Amino acid sequence: MGDLMVFSVFFILIAIGQKEHAALFNASRAQLDMWVGVFNTFLLLTGSWFVAIGVARCRAGLSAGGARNFTLGILCGVGFVANKAVEWGGKISDGLSPATNDFYMFFFVFTGIHLLHVLVGLVVLFVVRSASCRPTIGVRELRTIESGAVFWHLVDLLWVVLFALLYLL
Amino acid sequence: MSEAKADPLFRKSIVFCAWSGLAAIVLFIIGGVFLGGMLPPLLHANDSPAEFVRKVSEHLFEIRVGSVFLMLSFALFGPFGAGIAALTRRAETSPAFSYVQLVFTACGTMVALLVAFTWALMVFRPDEYDPTLVQMFADFAYFLAVFSVPCFGGWCVVIALPILLAEEGKAPFPRWVAYVNLWAVLLFAPGQMVLFFKDGPFSWHGIVALWIPFVAFFLWILIMCAVMLKAVKPGAQVRPA
């Protein structure tokens, strides 16, 4: 919840930038490949779906199914990171950097901070997965699994808004 | 741990440590907010050196008095951190995380004290220093304060870990305290961007790199002080160790 507040500040900053430099923001936005963003959104949403199924399996006491779904969730997350790296690499080799203009400053910094969250989220998912592999899933394991899953959903939620503001608007 | 109940000195010590943290917040507000011009930032990363000298000279006396308050405030980080370490230690059988916390406490206190030193030097003789030196002192102070993410962030992580890793019922603090600490790390993190920007929200006078880490840091102290006071409140159930 705390992170939602901080990202709200980020979202407002983008909105102010959009208002003040509408032409620049629109021109820069047109240079982004929307489909890369769509693909990343798809990856994260699918990952969240797997994680949600995994949590449901663990609640029902089916630990094997849980771990498999968390693995798939982790793979989606890794795909997101790889896709982001390719996108950033492409932008930088086109000569676009955070110093180019205000739009790219926001683009790189905010997607960078979000990427940091994805990486933390991946570590969390590994912890969740190992908790789901224990022979018996008690209250303690279930708490770890559910808290971790909530964090992953948060990372997903933040991306959906960020995607809309940076790529679509 | 039954001996904690029977140890009034320990309770008083922790109360002292918690109040040190609270005093640090008050002294920072006096020294950094009202007098010192540190927050909201009087200076801007993209000002010219001459502009730095002009602004500093205009507020020379306030900033000098403010620096004394900053010094007092930051020195109190020591007892504040030691109190958290002592409470963590109480829950450990063989201490490890409490020692790591002390290392980070010492390191964080030193870095923070250097902020006050630098801030004071900036207003020592701004007319005799080359203007770019005045500019550098301001840069230096803000870099010490917000670029030092791994130092203060690491401190939060080693407060969170013993809580999350503890066996059921043996954690030094409630679980939500661990999450607050991990969240604080994410809030401090944008401070590292001050190296790459001299203007806008990510420079050392900007909202993301200055305001968010600073406000988060002092809120973190406030929360940890409240948690410490609660942990030793008479009649509060003492956590078994």
Interface residues (C-beta under 8 A of the other chain):
Chain A: G2 D3 V6 V9 F10 L13 P98 D102 M105 V109 I113 L116 H117 V120 R140
Chain B: E168 V180 W183 L186 L187 A189 P190 M193 F196 F197 G200 P201 F202 I207 V208 I212
